[in-house]
Amino acid sequence: MNQVSGLPKTPKTERGKRTRDKLLRAAEIEFGDKGFHEAGISGITHRAGVALGTFYTYFESKEEIFQALVSYMSRRTRSWIAERVEGAPD
């Protein structure tokens, strides 16, 4: 994990949040196409359209972005489900 506290880096600006999300969406495609072992940070940054150094502003490693991607996709899935069952009878 990043930072001294052991917590992931959290962007403070909207632009930073968009860039981090762009990296996560690119990682989703890269890992999906190539699998974890064949996927690379350079492939993720290429897909995201950002410089390689930008990756390290938000993540320290391929393992770290993969862990963040699992959380990111989990939140998106829960949100998608919640929208569809809202107001549904028990």
NUBALUM-386632 format. One line per 10 residues: for each residue y, x, z of C-alpha. Coordinates in steps of 0.2 Angstrom, whole numbers. Last residue first. Layout:
BEGIN
Y X Z; ... .
***
This chain:
BEGIN
-43 -198 -2; -30 -206 -13; -21 -194 -25; -2 -192 -21; -2 -174 -25; -19 -169 -32; -12 -162 -48; 2 -152 -41; -8 -145 -27; -21 -139 -40 .
-8 -129 -50; 0 -122 -34; -17 -116 -28; -21 -108 -44; -4 -99 -45; -6 -93 -27; -23 -86 -31; -17 -78 -47; -4 -69 -38; -16 -64 -24 .
-29 -57 -36; -15 -48 -46; -8 -40 -30; -26 -32 -27; -26 -27 -45; -9 -20 -44; -14 -9 -29; -30 -3 -37; -20 3 -53; -9 13 -41 .
7 14 -32; 15 -2 -37; 32 -9 -38; 44 6 -43; 28 15 -49; 27 3 -63; 45 6 -68; 40 24 -71; 29 19 -85; 43 11 -94 .
43 -8 -97; 37 -19 -111; 24 -28 -101; 10 -25 -113; 15 -6 -113; 17 -6 -94; -1 -13 -92; -8 -1 -105; 0 14 -97; -7 8 -80 .
-25 8 -88; -39 -4 -90; -56 4 -94; -62 3 -76; -55 -14 -72; -61 -24 -87; -53 -21 -104; -47 -38 -110; -46 -47 -94; -39 -32 -85 .
-26 -29 -98; -21 -48 -99; -19 -50 -80; -11 -33 -79; 3 -39 -91; 5 -55 -81; 7 -44 -65; 19 -32 -74; 30 -47 -80; 29 -54 -62 .
36 -37 -55; 50 -37 -68; 55 -55 -65; 55 -51 -46; 66 -36 -49; 78 -46 -60; 79 -59 -46; 84 -45 -34; 75 -40 -17; 59 -35 -25 .
45 -34 -12; 35 -17 -10; 18 -20 -3; 16 -18 16; 9 -3 24; 25 -1 35; 29 16 28; 31 9 11; 18 5 -2; 0 0 0 .
***
